[in-house]
Amino acid sequence: MAGIYYHIPFCRQKCYYCNFYVLASNKYKDVYADALLREMELRKNYIENQRVDTLYFGGGTPSSLPVKDIVKILNKTHKLFDVNPEAEITLEANPEDLTPEYLQELKKYTPVNRFSIGIQSFFDDDLEYLHRNHDGAKARLVLENAKKAGFNNLNMDLIYGIPTLTTEKWNKNLEIFFSYDIPHLSSYALTVEPKTTLEVLINQEKRENTDDGQQAQHFEILLEKTGNKGYVHYEISNFAKPGHYSKHNSIYWMGGHYLGLGPSAHSFNGTSRQWNVHNMKQYIESDAVDKIVLEKEILTPEQRYNEYVMTSLRTNWGCDIEHIRNGLGQKYVDHFLKQVQKPIENEMVVQKGSTFLITHKGKFFSDGIASDLFIVT
C-alpha cells in the first residue's frame, strides 16, 4: 500500500504552537497547483508503480485552496499513478473555510471522501491561547455543515494540556465530539516546539507554560472516555470506531511507501528518505528533481530498526521481533530483547507471542520507552 501527500502551506494566520512550514500569505497561491503538477511529473517513478491507496492534502490549510485547484491536482494524480478506485482521499480543513458553498463544490466536483478538521477546542479562550482563527460556535457549525453536505467520514483534531483548558472543559470537549457521532479522533498533548511563537511568548511570560501533570490527567480521561464509547486506541494519538482507521497515516506507522509533494514534504520508498526545500520561491522556480529535493538519505539498518521500533510501539499492532529478524537479522532482535526487559519489569511493555505492546501504564511515555530501545550510533 502506498500513499501520496500534498503539502498545502498557506494559512490565514500561523498558530502559535505550529512548527510546520507554512505561509501566512497568499503569495504564490495562484501558481502553486501548477508547481505541484510539475513536481508530480518529475517524481512519478519514486514509488515504483505501486498502487496508490491514499491521497492526503495536508498543511498548512488545504481547505484554503480553490476547488478548481484540487480538481486539477487530483486529475493529474489519476493520470500519472495507478490510484485505487476506492482510495481514501483526505482533505485537512479549518472551520472558517468549510462554508456550505465550498462543501457543495467539493461534493460535486471532487472525489474527496474524508475530512480532517482542526477544531482543537470548543472554548474561545483555548483557541485564543493557540492563536486559532475560529471560535467555538464556528467549530460546531462546520461539523453540522459537513454532515448536511453528505460528508460523514470525518476526523476531528483536539488538543489537550492547554494551560487554559480545565479538566471540566476537557470533559466537555469530548462530550461534544461524541455528540456528533464522528468516527475518528486525533488528540495530541500541546507541545511547545523550539523556535515557535508559543515558546517565545512563554519565555516572555506572556503565555502560561504547559504542565506535565495536567497533560497526564487529560490523557487518562481521553483513554477512559473513548474506550467507554467503543473507540479503538490504535495509535498513541488516534482513536477510531472499528473500520475507520486512517489508512494514510497507517502507511507511515507501518513502514509503507509514500511520495510527498510540495515544499518541506517528506517521501519514503522503503530504502531511502528524502525531503523537499523549505522555501516557496525556490520550490516554485524549481524545474528539476535535484532542485526540489533538499536532502536524501539511504537508511542504514540501524536507522530502519529505530524507525520500526518507534512507529510500531505507538500502535495497537505492536513491535514484532519476527519482523525485525526477517528484515534486519538476529543481532537486532538480540538488542531489542536485552533493552526491553526493563520496561517489561516496570509494566510499561507486555509481550504477546513474538509481539511487544505498550501497556496502559506506558502509553503516556511511549516515545521515551521507544528511545530506550534504540541503537545509538
Secondary structure as GFF3:
##gff-version 3
##sequence-region A 1 377
A	DSSP	beta_strand	2	8	.	.	.	ID=ss1
A	DSSP	alpha_helix	29	42	.	.	.	ID=ss2
A	DSSP	beta_strand	52	59	.	.	.	ID=ss3
A	DSSP	three_ten_helix	62	64	.	.	.	ID=ss4
A	DSSP	alpha_helix	67	80	.	.	.	ID=ss5
A	DSSP	beta_strand	83	93	.	.	.	ID=ss6
A	DSSP	alpha_helix	100	109	.	.	.	ID=ss7
A	DSSP	beta_strand	114	120	.	.	.	ID=ss8
A	DSSP	alpha_helix	124	130	.	.	.	ID=ss9
A	DSSP	alpha_helix	136	148	.	.	.	ID=ss10
A	DSSP	beta_strand	154	160	.	.	.	ID=ss11
A	DSSP	alpha_helix	167	179	.	.	.	ID=ss12
A	DSSP	beta_strand	184	189	.	.	.	ID=ss13
A	DSSP	alpha_helix	197	203	.	.	.	ID=ss14
A	DSSP	alpha_helix	212	228	.	.	.	ID=ss15
A	DSSP	beta_strand	232	235	.	.	.	ID=ss16
A	DSSP	beta_strand	238	240	.	.	.	ID=ss17
A	DSSP	alpha_helix	247	253	.	.	.	ID=ss18
A	DSSP	beta_strand	257	261	.	.	.	ID=ss19
A	DSSP	beta_strand	266	268	.	.	.	ID=ss20
A	DSSP	beta_strand	272	276	.	.	.	ID=ss21
A	DSSP	alpha_helix	280	285	.	.	.	ID=ss22
A	DSSP	alpha_helix	289	292	.	.	.	ID=ss23
A	DSSP	beta_strand	293	298	.	.	.	ID=ss24
A	DSSP	alpha_helix	301	313	.	.	.	ID=ss25
A	DSSP	beta_strand	319	320	.	.	.	ID=ss26
A	DSSP	alpha_helix	321	328	.	.	.	ID=ss27
A	DSSP	alpha_helix	330	339	.	.	.	ID=ss28
A	DSSP	alpha_helix	341	345	.	.	.	ID=ss29
A	DSSP	beta_strand	349	352	.	.	.	ID=ss30
A	DSSP	beta_strand	355	358	.	.	.	ID=ss31
A	DSSP	three_ten_helix	363	365	.	.	.	ID=ss32
A	DSSP	alpha_helix	366	373	.	.	.	ID=ss33
###
